[in-house]
């Protein structure tokens, strides 16, 4: 059992060598698709909910929405923690 765990850890380390972690730390209910890892310099696309009665923001990394529901950024050389926030429009706004 111990040897199997060591082999698994080595394979995982080799497989994800050079990759950085992407974590959604808040607002994950608004995220439909987001990779867990990416290499620095890789373009990352995050699929989010489309909000018709407010605005959705993705914080934690410089990026932009290509279209509603599709946020894109270039993976930096560090782990990324995304915070997704929705601000509802007030009535009459």
N, C-alpha and C positions, 0 to 999 in steps of 0.2 A: 504493500500500500504506500509506504513512504517513498519507494523508488518511483512509482507511478506519478506521485505528486511532484517530485523533483523534475521528471521528464516533462510533465505538463507545464511547469513554471518556466523551464528553459525554452520550450517550443513557443510559449506565449511571448516571452521576452524577445526572441528572435523575430517572430511574426510581426510584432508591433514596434520593432526598433525604428526609431526616427519619427514615429507618429506621436501626435499630441492629442490629449483627451478633450472632448467637447461635452459639457454637461449643462443641461437646462435646470437651473436651480430654483426658478420660480416661473409660474405661468405655463407649466408643461401641458395643461389641458388645452392650450391654444396651439400647441405644436403637434403636427400630424406626422412629420418625417424629419429626422435630424440624424446625421451620422454620429457615431460615438467617438470616432477617431478620424484624424486627417493629418497628412504630412504638411509641414510648413511650406507655404507658397501655393498650396492646393486651393482651388476655388471650391467653396463649400456652399451648398444650397440647403436652406431650411424651409420646409413647407409649413405654413401657419394657417390658422383660421382666417377667413375674410370677414371683416367686421363692417357692417353697413350702418350701424348707429353709433359709431365711435371711431377711435383710432387705436391701432395696435403698434406697439414699439418693441424693438429688440435692442437691449442694452448689453454691454459687456464686450463688444467688439465693434470696430468700424466696419460698416457695411451699408447696404441699401436694399430697398425693395425694387425688384425688376418689374414687378406687376403685383397687384393685390394677392397676398398669400404666398409670395415667393421672395424670401430674403436671401441675399447672397453676400458672402465675405471671403476674403483671402485669409487662410489660416496662418496666424502668426507663429513664431517659434516658441510658443508657450501654450499651456493648457488654457482653454476658454470656458468661462462660466456665463451662460446666457440667462438674462432676466427678461421675460416677456410680460409686458404690461398692456392692459386695455383700459382706455379712458373713454367712458361713454359720453356722447354729446348730451348736453342739457336740452330739455324741451325748448323749442323755439330757436335753437342755435343753427 
